[in-house]
Structure formats: C-alpha cells, structure tokens
C-alpha cells in the first residue's frame, strides 16, 4: 500500500526546485520507476514534485557545436525513433529501442532512465539491506546470479539503465539545475562518467544529485569522422527485461584501423563500466577474429564474479567479440 503524500505539479523549474527543498520530497518525471519504488516501500515521500508538464525539458535539437541536445523529459520512444540520433549516434538509438516494453518507452523519460534506482531483488524486497541502511548486502551469501562482476562491494547491485551505457560510450554531458540556477540549460555541466556514484563511495546513493537538483538535458558531442557505434544487450527475454550483460561500442576508424575506442559494459556493475583494457587492445589495429577475441578476453580481465554469476564472464566476452566483428 502506498503512503499518503502531497502532490505539486511544478509550473517552472524554480517552482520545482523550491518544492524539492521540502523534507521527504521526491521528483516525478515519467513515473515508471518512482511509482514502483513507492509501492514497494523503497521510498515513502511526503511530497511528490512533478515536472512532467515542463515543455522546456522536452525534445531533441541541434547544438551550435554540431552535437545534439536531448531534454531530460524526452521519452525513450522519442529517442529511439529520432532521425538525427539514428543518423549520428546509432549506439543510443539501439540502446533506447532495447529499453523495457513499448508502453514503458512511451512513458519513461531519458532523464529518469539514467537516474533509476537499483533493481536488486533484496533492495526491492522486504530485506533491511545495506543500501537501505542495514548492516549487510544479502547478495553476498544469497542468490547473486544477476549481480555485479565489476565494481561491487559493499553493495553488488547492477545499474539497470541501457541508455546510460550508450551515453557513457558517447562521452555525453549532463546539465543539472539546482537552487543557484533553475533554467533548462543552466546550472552545472558534468561528464556523465562523473555522474554516477559507486557503493564504495556512498552506499546510499547512485549519482551525485542532491535532493534539490534536477537533470535538465543531455548533451551529445558532435560525431567525429569515421565513427561507427552499436549496442548489444543480452537478456533472458526479448522484451521487458534488464540486461544480463550489454556492450556499447563507439569506434573511430582511419583506413579500417581503429584510432579511438570506447567500450562500455552494462548489467555488470553499479554504474556503466568502461572496459579500458579492451579499448587498448583495439588501438592501431584492424578488427579481425583474432583482435576481436583478444578484446573480448581483455574486457573481463578485472572481473570478480560471485558464486552464481560466473556465466556473465562468457556473456561479456562473447558480446564484445561479436559486436566488434559486426561493427567492423
């Protein structure tokens, strides 16, 4: 059963920021994750502050530098069907198209997708786990087949977002508004890689947002010449499922030789995980079966699987190898 809460439908960013300063307030955008968290007892807000009506936070537009601006309230479906994104940032188109189900893609927003709460069944269930202020992570000795093989400890959840993996590979930036700056493109600008917070830094948070801060837009850099990209998601079902493992590739080629590489893994750590060793294995080389296999092996060299999730090693290795061969 949901607790009682007040509801504020913000008419401006300034109104939303002010309302979020209320103790126990929570932000509402698409609501696909928030309402589930409230029903599950993960959150018990005293006030829900909706920004769903703020038109300035919606839409996709060109930036002066040749990149793209995506408003945080742009739906996942709009991102997946956008021609400018499809033409220049295929990895993001493919990642957005792989999010959940058509119904959720039409309701959920890209800002909400990257700010999701953990999907760990202990966190979402009736367990006083460490992320909820308890003393231990139940996944350590419990059922952990879906948990982290990278960056875990003292909590071993995996970040559930598909689009975040693609955005890290694209080196996107986020605009964040707060009390000092409330315009749609005002406030601080952060690299998306610096947005996420690992459990070793703060076990109670997934990102750097303060309670009165809002992601307002995503900024994509202009695509460089010779860049190809792709997103591959391995899951138990074709729809309505989170990644067991995923890989986002953004590679720049010069005469079929890789000059720059970004390989980011999803479903494997508490935030999108860069496979730096795999990137290095590609630089200065033409991709063939031998090089792709070497990169796949390098992608898992720092993994620390738990008792029940060693299968993710083969998933990551195979997904990296196959994605590289397909992109080449």
Secondary structure, DSSP 4 states (H G I P E B T S, - for coil): -PPP-EEEE-SSHHHHHHHHTSTTEEEESS-TTHHHHHHTTS---SEEEE-TT-GGG--EEE-TTS-EEEETT-BHHHHHH-HHHHHH-HHHHHHHHTSS-HHHHHH-BHHHHHTPPP--HHHHTT---GGGT-S--TTTTS--TTS-SBS-SS-------SHHHHHHHTT-EEEEEBTTB-STT-SEEEEGGGTB--TTT-TT-SBS--TT-EEEEEEEPPPPTTEEEEEEEE-SSSSS---SEEEEEEEEEETTEEEEEEEEEESSBSS-EE-HHHHHTTTT-B--HHHHHHHHHHHTTT----SS-THHHHHHHHHHHHHHHHH-
